[in-house]
Amino acid sequence: MAVKHLPTGIIHLGQKGGTTGCGTNTNQESDHWSNTSSSITCNKNGCKN
């Protein structure tokens, strides 16, 4: 599953309501996040590799 940060358009590994692969908490500013099936675009450790 992937989650998109709407203000930046970056797609992270993870899902809304948790933590992304690179450690970002999607519960903070939860309206800025949306679950997606798009490919991951975040290059930080944990998301991309």
C-alpha positions as MATLAB code, in Angstrom:
seq = 'MAVKHLPTGIIHLGQKGGTTGCGTNTNQESDHWSNTSSSITCNKNGCKN';
ca = [
       0.000    0.000    0.000;
       1.135    3.540   -0.688;
       0.072    6.881    0.725;
       0.316   10.246   -1.044;
       1.229   13.519    0.662;
      -1.160   15.851   -1.143;
       0.678   19.212   -0.660;
       3.957   17.859   -2.112;
       2.665   15.041   -4.324;
       5.257   12.610   -2.895;
       4.086    9.006   -2.573;
       5.383    7.046    0.441;
       5.305    3.394    1.494;
       2.604    2.897    4.137;
      -1.010    3.863    4.614;
      -3.105    6.684    6.010;
      -3.512    6.455    9.783;
      -0.036    5.112   10.516;
       3.605    5.755    9.788;
       5.281    5.798    6.376;
       8.312    3.667    5.562;
      10.601    6.667    6.143;
       9.009    7.429    9.527;
       6.511   10.215    8.793;
       3.376   10.108   10.974;
       0.275   10.308    8.739;
      -1.974   11.016   11.742;
      -0.551   14.539   11.971;
      -2.284   16.750    9.382;
      -4.314   13.693    8.346;
      -6.205   15.682    5.689;
      -2.871   16.063    3.820;
      -2.670   12.283    3.190;
      -4.532    9.950    0.838;
      -4.170    6.192    0.205;
      -3.182    5.441   -3.386;
      -2.162    2.560   -5.618;
       0.441    4.666   -7.461;
       4.129    3.785   -7.399;
       6.287    5.130   -4.555;
       8.245    8.319   -5.342;
       9.883    8.986   -1.941;
      13.639    8.357   -2.119;
      14.252    8.212    1.654;
      15.394    4.992    3.379;
      12.426    2.804    4.270;
      10.190    3.960    1.454;
      12.244    3.350   -1.670;
      14.425    0.465   -0.515;
];
